[in-house]
């Protein structure tokens, strides 16, 4: 079965009006069309320009004159497959290009990928793969060629099963208030377009833990895309997410090494010049490096990356003020007998273990001895700093934390000696204020810039009561980004919601949030987890932030249309099951306009009919559009509260 866009059908209709001039039977003579276009054939061009769709998409106004983008229109005819079964003008050629032309057409070269000029709906579920070769074959829609189809795809969707979760339980809701949190079940690309008008430029932080595209089945969602498809998948979502981002906000992309380099190249292109910039990249230690040294595991990566981008080219990273403890400053001690003497650089250095001295004053300069903490007090440019780095720093790990070294005649002041202390307050697990190591710690850590909260909570997989293995980030890790980039009551958006860690943390530290998730576990893991947060669960960061419960959120589902039919077809077990689905499809579904329903033959095998029903479904009509809400055939499936909620959400934007 051939699926053709509206533009393709209209162009063919115009060409057929010339009789056999451009067709040999049903086969298009593309070379003849191109020849006449290049020759500016007046009748052909005038017929094309009289078409509203072509006029809208291929005509621009310059100095009051209308100009036909002839070269762009001719490009469509350069690709044979486009006129058979593809929406994308990259169908026949994939490779290195420059300026949109392939390497055999020019001298300069850049890295390119197919489909980048298209829209990919790309569902996250694995339902398709569970039925062997019954893949629904999600289509690529070219931004120009299939503009009408894309407009329909991106139209606002109807919300169904709307309810509010709060300390008072679960209740139906008929309006969306300005301070409400929102959770949406449905395809995240279409969900983003549905909230675009209400939340344009409102999100202060967009944090997304994207599918890593590892080509494995270790995750409960689809994690195996062709790379060019995956890049298209991320690009489509980034472009609409940018429209929701506050001018002073940032988007954070969590990614592993598998696609890191390709993702950064693409994002640098999207956020370049006036469109924003790459702010920085955080390196995240996600597992202990020693796991590679045990000999029983394959050598593996231990680092993930968080790419930070802003839509403002002038964005500056926020400053962090760290409250220093008294142990990090100057204090007085009373020394007992030294435990040993070391000869370091010609100096007799006395060593005092923690049991050989006592603190007599916690802050200020000594009335007797002047003692200085190592961290925050030693500058490597002076003699004290150079001596510490060259000789004492090497002793870290050989002596207990808090050991004091009395070094005579430093030469950088008039005191006869100076006291140095090995760092206190713990450094074994990298657990510092908001996860950031001090400069001294860096010198003896394997990674110079990392966040590591994995060791603080040994139950990350069960954090928030519900287990979500291989797909959950620690709450304290997400808290770092939210506190770094937002303030109280700011809006945080996560449209790869997963187990709802971002939303749980946002609720606990008083941020507003939006979450979008397509997978069905939203109702067995994500939402139940947030219910537990409302009840006051004490996992994750709860004790650290003194969380006592409270908060609320509105839950809504994109009203399934053909998405539901695909699920029903795949879950059918008998021919009778398929017949029931088909009868409902004929009544309220949207079928592909090229489908020949006369080919439906119930005497064929169950699997053949299953395949055929999937093929005739219009993959562009996955959910009901809001423009259909007043249709009787649609509204009868909605409650009065749901209809009121939709109209309030889309029409009363002030909330």
Number of C-alpha atoms within 10 A of each C-alpha: 12 10 20 18 19 15 19 17 13 16 15 14 11 15 20 15 12 13 10 13 13 20 17 10 8 9 10 20 16 17 12 13 19 18 12 15 17 12 9 13 12 11 11 16 14 11 14 19 16 11 14 10 18 18 16 10 15 18 17 13 9 8 6 7 9 11 13 18 13 14 12 11 18 16 11 20 18 15 18 15 16 19 22 15 14 21 25 25 22 20 15 13 10 12 12 17 19 15 10 11 13 18 15 10 10 12 10 13 14 13 9 16 17 20 22 20 18 25 23 23 24 20 19 18 16 16 18 17 12 11 12 8 11 19 16 18 12 12 17 20 24 22 17 19 24 20 17 15 18 19 11 13 23 17 16 23 27 26 29 23 16 23 19 21 20 17 13 10 11 15 11 16 17 19 20 22 14 11 13 17 23 19 26 25 24 26 24 24 24 22 23 22 20 22 17 17 16 18 17 15 17 19 27 24 26 27 24 19 20 18 21 20 19 16 13 10 11 12 15 16 17 23 20 17 16 11 16 14 20 19 21 24 21 18 21 17 19 17 12 16 22 24 19 25 25 21 19 18 23 28 28 23 20 21 23 20 15 13 16 17 11 13 18 16 11 15 21 15 13 19 20 16 12 10 14 22 22 22 19 13 16 16 18 21 20 18 17 14 15 9 15 15 10 9 9 8 9 10 12 10 15 16 19 19 19 21 22 19 26 26 25 22 17 12 17 10 10 9 8 8 6 8 7 10 8 12 18 18 18 19 20 20 18 12 17 12 12 16 11 12 14 13 9 13 10 7 13 14 20 18 22 23 20 15 12 15 16 12 11 11 14 14 14 13 15 16 8 9 16 16 21 22 21 24 19 13 14 19 14 13 8 12 15 20 15 14 17 21 16 12 11 16 16 11 11 13 9 7 14 14 17 19 19 27 22 18 21 15 12 16 13 10 11 8 12 10 16 19 21 22 24 20 21 15 12 10 14 9 13 22 18 15 12 18 16 16 19 16 12 15 16 15 12 12 14 10 14 13 16 21 21 23 26 21 16 14 16 11 15 22 17 16 22 29 18 16 15 20 14 10 15 17 22 25 25 22 20 19 19 17 16 24 14 15 19 19 13 12 15 17 25 26 26 27 24 21 26 26 27 26 25 29 29 27 25 25 23 21 19 14 20 23 26 24 23 27 25 22 21 12 16 21 12 11 18 25 20 18 23 25 23 18 26 24 17 18 18 18 19 22 21 21 11 10 10 12 19 14 18 16 19 23 24 22 23 21 22 25 23 18 18 23 21 14 21 22 13 16 22 21 14 17 13 13 17 12 14 20 16 13 19 16 11 11 17 10 9 12 21 18 20 19 13 12 17 10 12 6 9 12 11 13 9 11 11 17 16 14 20 21 16 18 24 21 20 19 22 18 21 20 19 25 24 23 22 18 11 13 20 11 9 9 12 16 14 11 13 17 15 11 16 23 22 15 24 21 18 17 22 19 12 14 14 11 14
